[in-house]
Amino acid sequence: MKTWKYIIAVWMTIVITAGFLIRIPMIPILEETARNLFLHVPMWFTMMVAFVMAFYYSLRYLNDEHLEWDMKAETATAVGLLFGICGLLTGSLWAKFTWGTWWTFSEPRMNLSALAMLIFVAYFILRTAFNDREKRAKISAVYNIFGVTTIPFLLYIIPRQLPSLHPGADGNPAFSDITAPELRLIFYPAVIGFIGLAVWIMDVVKRYKTVQLQLTGK
């Protein structure tokens, strides 16, 4: 195991432990559920980083059509989707404690986030439709570029134009309104840690796919 992986493992252990044990101020509406800030929001940041990497790898593939870029794009997309789903789950948990329901169709950010995840689920379904590796890689790259470019609109631009229960709207405090140093002390290391964890997962998945390709040629 490389040294940076040891660092990430220790880093995340400290962050998660401190996130549960540290005293936090009592924030209106959020109260103790504000601790979810250390999980939910960093997961979305990590998802975005992974999708941006997938976007870059897809562009690189279309530029020189080296299948290594397609493998990296697929891996980054899979990890981004994983963290996106985790973001949805932690968001649903947060909604249950603050809004009284696991899911509400009147909350645009939740529904548009789910739609964004379905776009990338469709990416993997699309990949199964082609047996030819080059054709699969090219079409997947084009689709992936399209998928990633929809994310800012679905997660940030459109929700801001609609009535919302989400923090930052209708009197709910956004992170920028939370000035407690205890929260920021854990939040920023959590973002760094989750991104490092995502890179670690990408490395493991890519090595697995490389071995699989050598054994099966697929």
C-alpha positions as MATLAB code, in Angstrom:
seq = 'MKTWKYIIAVWMTIVITAGFLIRIPMIPILEETARNLFLHVPMWFTMMVAFVMAFYYSLRYLNDEHLEWDMKAETATAVGLLFGICGLLTGSLWAKFTWGTWWTFSEPRMNLSALAMLIFVAYFILRTAFNDREKRAKISAVYNIFGVTTIPFLLYIIPRQLPSLHPGADGNPAFSDITAPELRLIFYPAVIGFIGLAVWIMDVVKRYKTVQLQLTGK';
ca = [
       0.000    0.000    0.000;
       1.307    3.421   -0.942;
       1.969    5.973    1.782;
      -0.795    8.321    0.626;
      -3.346    5.568    1.189;
      -2.235    5.188    4.796;
      -2.605    8.934    5.172;
      -6.146    8.872    3.767;
      -7.148    5.986    6.032;
      -5.884    7.776    9.157;
      -7.252   11.135    7.951;
     -10.784    9.777    7.409;
     -10.757    7.902   10.712;
      -9.942   11.130   12.549;
     -12.480   13.173   10.582;
     -15.372   10.749   11.103;
     -14.579   10.210   14.775;
     -14.262   13.946   15.432;
     -17.427   14.594   13.443;
     -19.455   12.467   15.841;
     -17.721   13.489   19.062;
     -17.120   17.222   18.655;
     -19.523   19.650   20.299;
     -21.482   21.718   17.805;
     -23.657   24.801   18.317;
     -27.435   24.401   18.282;
     -28.481   25.597   14.823;
     -32.169   26.385   14.185;
     -34.010   23.674   12.221;
     -30.859   21.566   11.738;
     -29.906   21.149   15.420;
     -27.833   17.947   15.933;
     -28.447   16.842   12.342;
     -25.971   19.562   11.336;
     -23.332   16.852   11.794;
     -24.528   15.464    8.488;
     -22.745   18.452    6.990;
     -19.534   16.433    7.431;
     -20.898   13.623    5.223;
     -23.592   14.867    2.866;
     -21.940   17.996    1.466;
     -18.401   16.529    1.067;
     -19.939   13.606   -0.819;
     -21.468   16.006   -3.333;
     -18.152   17.841   -3.702;
     -16.435   14.501   -4.267;
     -19.046   13.469   -6.815;
     -18.418   16.679   -8.754;
     -14.646   16.149   -8.725;
     -15.101   12.587  -10.007;
     -17.453   13.705  -12.785;
     -15.081   16.483  -13.837;
     -12.327   13.862  -14.066;
     -14.642   11.676  -16.160;
     -15.367   14.659  -18.391;
     -11.636   15.245  -18.890;
     -10.913   11.575  -19.627;
     -13.797   11.433  -22.134;
     -12.409   14.459  -23.946;
      -8.970   12.876  -23.984;
     -10.406    9.712  -25.501;
     -12.145   11.633  -28.282;
      -8.853   13.426  -28.923;
      -6.597   10.388  -29.374;
      -8.933    7.344  -29.028;
      -6.668    5.493  -26.635;
      -8.784    2.950  -24.737;
      -6.916    3.704  -21.528;
      -8.798    7.015  -21.382;
     -12.115    5.236  -21.798;
     -11.290    2.953  -18.876;
     -10.395    5.945  -16.713;
     -13.578    7.766  -17.747;
     -15.725    4.765  -16.895;
     -13.988    4.352  -13.537;
     -14.332    8.023  -12.605;
     -17.999    7.993  -13.623;
     -18.672    4.907  -11.509;
     -17.039    6.485   -8.457;
     -18.884    9.757   -9.062;
     -22.170    7.873   -9.264;
     -21.338    6.005   -6.054;
     -20.752    9.226   -4.130;
     -23.787   10.818   -5.738;
     -25.999    7.979   -4.514;
     -24.430    8.264   -1.055;
     -25.186   11.994   -1.210;
     -28.827   11.223   -2.009;
     -29.073    8.742    0.851;
     -27.541   11.087    3.427;
     -29.746   13.881    2.075;
     -32.819   11.683    2.499;
     -31.754   10.907    6.059;
     -31.345   14.627    6.730;
     -34.801   15.295    5.244;
     -36.396   12.724    7.552;
     -35.120   14.468   10.668;
     -35.626   18.072    9.531;
     -38.690   17.859    7.266;
     -40.332   14.730    8.665;
     -40.185   12.728    5.437;
     -37.587   10.632    3.648;
     -38.457   12.169    0.293;
     -40.652   14.974   -0.967;
     -41.509   15.656   -4.583;
     -41.974   19.326   -3.738;
     -38.224   19.699   -3.162;
     -36.604   20.373   -6.577;
     -33.022   19.799   -5.463;
     -33.751   16.251   -4.312;
     -35.658   15.334   -7.448;
     -33.213   16.921   -9.865;
     -30.330   15.235   -8.036;
     -32.056   11.877   -8.511;
     -32.522   12.698  -12.206;
     -28.818   13.509  -12.480;
     -27.930   10.111  -11.012;
     -30.280    8.389  -13.485;
     -28.420   10.069  -16.349;
     -25.247    8.294  -15.261;
     -27.038    5.020  -14.612;
     -28.095    5.277  -18.251;
     -24.416    5.768  -19.162;
     -23.595    2.286  -17.892;
     -26.677    0.787  -19.520;
     -25.573    2.386  -22.792;
     -22.147    0.780  -22.494;
     -23.712   -2.690  -22.349;
     -25.378   -2.133  -25.720;
     -22.102   -2.366  -27.685;
     -19.746   -5.295  -28.072;
     -17.221   -3.363  -30.147;
     -14.848   -1.670  -27.662;
     -13.953    1.286  -29.878;
     -17.557    2.064  -30.770;
     -18.631    1.658  -27.138;
     -15.865    3.953  -25.958;
     -16.606    6.689  -28.511;
     -20.367    6.794  -27.933;
     -19.893    6.560  -24.172;
     -17.433    9.468  -24.239;
     -19.875   11.686  -26.124;
     -22.714   10.734  -23.778;
     -20.539   11.271  -20.711;
     -19.578   14.769  -21.816;
     -23.252   15.567  -22.266;
     -24.100   14.042  -18.877;
     -21.480   15.999  -16.954;
     -22.487   19.303  -18.546;
     -26.050   18.839  -17.225;
     -24.862   18.597  -13.597;
     -24.416   22.350  -12.895;
     -27.901   23.014  -14.274;
     -29.630   20.170  -12.447;
     -27.913   20.614   -9.084;
     -27.261   24.345   -8.837;
     -28.808   26.631  -11.458;
     -32.367   25.282  -11.808;
     -32.965   24.575   -8.060;
     -32.013   28.169   -7.220;
     -34.853   29.403   -9.425;
     -37.540   27.339   -7.686;
     -39.136   27.350   -4.208;
     -37.139   25.017   -1.976;
     -36.941   23.547    1.532;
     -33.236   23.021    1.146;
     -30.785   24.929    3.394;
     -30.135   28.307    1.881;
     -33.793   28.873    1.009;
     -36.928   29.914    2.899;
     -35.062   30.816    6.065;
     -33.048   27.619    6.376;
     -29.391   28.402    7.072;
     -26.939   27.641    4.294;
     -23.370   26.637    5.051;
     -22.200   30.160    4.342;
     -24.485   31.301    7.183;
     -22.972   28.844    9.663;
     -19.965   30.572   11.135;
     -19.243   28.113   13.940;
     -15.521   27.258   13.702;
     -16.258   23.739   15.022;
     -18.180   22.907   11.866;
     -15.636   24.369    9.484;
     -12.830   22.641   11.361;
     -14.300   19.258   10.395;
     -16.006   20.169    7.135;
     -12.956   21.176    5.098;
     -10.833   18.158    6.140;
     -13.858   15.967    5.325;
     -13.972   17.358    1.777;
     -10.262   16.650    1.315;
     -10.594   13.203    2.861;
     -13.557   12.106    0.747;
     -11.864   13.286   -2.450;
      -8.754   11.334   -1.454;
     -10.933    8.294   -0.745;
     -12.521    8.631   -4.185;
      -9.099    8.695   -5.859;
      -8.154    5.597   -3.849;
     -11.322    3.789   -5.024;
     -10.613    4.820   -8.617;
      -7.136    3.347   -8.352;
      -8.490    0.035   -7.042;
     -11.250   -0.169   -9.671;
      -8.890    0.731  -12.510;
      -6.399   -1.960  -11.476;
      -9.256   -4.475  -11.287;
     -10.470   -3.514  -14.771;
      -6.930   -3.777  -16.130;
      -6.586   -7.330  -14.821;
     -10.059   -8.208  -16.113;
      -9.159   -6.867  -19.552;
      -5.986   -8.943  -19.629;
      -7.892  -12.084  -18.691;
     -11.050  -11.699  -20.782;
     -10.231   -9.049  -23.367;
     -13.466   -7.191  -22.476;
];
